[in-house]
Amino acid sequence: MVATPEDIKAMEIFFQSRKLEKVFVLHNAITFNDLPKYVSQVIEGLKSNQMTDTVARPRWEDLVTIRKVLENAR
């Protein structure tokens, strides 16, 4: 498991407490065209524990990175 259920819940609460822009440019190489949908799908996938670690780990790392960017933008 990439993250504990508590970590996933904390991440879910973080993203639910913010208004997310639909288009989000993380850096020159990565643009999310529907960030709210991406976040929702990743969190649901992590909660259902149906992704392998190989698939889940980069998506979890995406959420962590996006969260850091949003926290630093304040």
Secondary structure, DSSP 8 states (H G I E B T S, - for coil): --S-HHHHHHHHHHHHTS---SSEEEETTEEESSHHHHHHHHHHHHHHT-S-HHHHHHHHHHHHHHHHHHHHT-
